[in-house]
């Protein structure tokens, strides 16, 4: 049975509702349906999420099924499940407090130049995440060795650039989203998500170096984990 056969209903019903629901909820929370930054974010969010799911569905259904695995179902550690949960909570918090900041004006709006920078970071984050999917069929959201799928080290494409291009894309999104939305509160939540993501890298690399053949050599070849020439 193909991996998509058990998730097609969820894919075509829940996914579009969820994607559109996030954009609509943000505008509703802002209390201003003419909130320009909210519309711009929605016009990025909806096509990006749709493109990601559709590309995986048609080009790599095995990876789509892998990414839809529930945390804890792949034998990953309890500590990593906590960190993954914290990353998601912080990102959701950023998407919630940013429009609420528009409604209640807890902090002053960020300047226009920072919002423009946020838009650029979102586009960069989209590129790295989509390319990571295209280059690495083992790009699971769970930290585990996919022995049943014959997992091997990927060192081409964006994986020849940094060791964790998916996390690089996520980092740019965590920071870029709140910047685009002009929210200091959202930016703090996004930075918290980034902090947990960096913490996660340490545990992931220990597992891969121990259990995935060739990963230590890959680390010698590609020296930087997240930011080229920095770390």
N, C-alpha and C positions, 0 to 999 in steps of 0.2 A: 504494500500500500504506500502511495506517495505521501511525503510529509504533509503536503497541503490538503490532503483529503479530510483530515480531522479538524482543520482550522479554517476552511474556506468560508463557513458561515460567519465565524467571528471576524474574519478579515473583511468581508464585504458589507457587514452590517455595523458591528461595534466600532471598527476603525474609523470609518468616515464620520460617524456620530461623535466619537471622541475627539477627533482632530478639529472638526468644526465647532464642537462644544467648547473647547478650550478658548478659541478665538472669541466666540460669542460671550462666554463667561467673563473674560477680561474686560470687554467693552461694557458689559453690564455692571461689573464691580466698579469701574471708573465713574459711573454715573453720568457719562458723557458719550453719547453715541457718535459724536463728531470728533472724538479724540484721535488726532491724526497719527500720533505714534502708535496707538493701539491698532489702528487699521493697517499701518505699515507692517507691524509685527505679525498680524494675522495673515497679510498677503505673503509674508515669508513662511510662516509656520505651516499653513495649509498645503501649499505646493511642495514644500520640503518633505513633510511627513508623508504625503501621498506618493511622491516620487520614490522615497525610500522603500515604502511597503510594496508598491507596484513593481519596482525593480527587483526586489528580493523574490517576490511571488513568481515572476516570470523567468528570472535568470538564476536564482539560487534558492529554491524552495527548501533545501536542507538547512541552509543557514537561517532562513526565516523561522523554521520550526525550532531550531536550536535557540534562537533569540527569544522565542516565546515560552521557553521552559521556565517553570516557576523556580524562584530562588529556593535552594535547599534540595532540589531534585537531582542535582549533579554531583553530590558528595562534597561540595565546597564547605569551607570552615564556617563555624558559627560567627566568628569575628568578621569575616568578609561579608556575610549576609547583613550584619549590623551596619557595616560601612556602606554597602550598596543602598540599604534602606535610607541611611542618613543623606547620601548624595541625592536621592530622588526627593526626599522630603524638603531639602534645602532648595532644590530647583523649583519644585511646586510652590514653595513659599515665595520665591522670587517672582513667579508669575502671578501670585495672589496679591502680595503687598505692593507691587508696582502700580497696578490700577487703583488700589485703595489709597495710595499716596496721592494720586490725582484727585480723588474725591475729598480726602480729609486734609491734604496739604501738610503732612507731618514734617516733611523737609522741603526746602526749596528745590525747584526743578533744576536739573543739570543743564549746563549751557548747550547751545545748539551744536557746537563743534564736537562735544563728547557724544551726542546722539548720532552724529554722522560717523564717528569712529565706531560706535556700537554697531551700526549697520554694516560697516566694512568687516568687523569681526564676525558677525553672523554669517556673512557670505563665505568668509574663510573657514568658519566652523563647518558649514554645509559641505564645502569641498572636501575637507579632510575626512569627514564622517562617511560621505558617499564613496570616496575613493578607497577608504579602508574596507568597506563592504566589498567593493569590486576586486580588490587585491587579495583579500584574505577571507576565504570561505569558512574559517574557524573563528571569526570575530564574534564570539559569544558574549552575552552580558554577564555570564557566570565565570568565575575563575575556576576552571577545571581542565583536566587533560581529556580530550575527546577521543579516547582510544577506539571507540566503536566507529569513528569516522576516519580513522587513520591520520590523526592530526600530525602535522609536521611544521617546522619553522618556515615562516614566510619572510623573505628578506628582499623582495622586489617592490617596485612601485613606491608608494609613500612609506612602506616599511623599510626602505633603504634610506629614508630621510630622518625619521625618529623611530624609536622602538614601540611607541604607543600613539600612533596617529589618530586612533579613535578617541583617545583621551585628550589629545591636542584639540581635536574638533569640538569635543564636549567642553573643554576649558574656554575656548573662544566663545562658545554659545552661552555659557554660564555668566561670562563677563559682558559680552556684547548685547545680550537681550536686555538686561536692566539699563545699560547705558543708552541703548536706543529708546527705551521707554522713559528715560530721564529721571530714574528713581534711585536715590541714595539708599533707601531701605532695601530695594530689590537688589542693588549692587552688593550690599553686605551679605544678603542671603546667597547670592551667586558666588561670592568669594568663599563663603563657608562650604558650598558644594565643591568648589575647586580644591579647597584644603582637604576635604575627605577623599577626593579623587587622587590627590598626590599621596595621601596615606595609603590608599589602596594599591598603588603601583608597587610599593615595597613588598607587600605580601605576595602579589602576583608574580613578581620577578623571582622571588625565592622558590615558589612552586615550579615555575617554568625551568629555572636553572637546575633544579633537582630532578625533575621527572620528564622533561621534554628533550629528547636527543637533539644535540646541535645548538641548543639555545645559548650555552656559554660562549661558543664560538661566534654566534650572531652578536652577542653583546660586545665582543671584541671588535667586530666589524662596524657595527653601528653604536657609537659611544653614548649618544644622548637619548635619554628616556622620553622627554617631553618637549623641550625647547632646544633647537639646534645651537651648538656652541655655548650653551648655558648649563643644561642639566638633562 
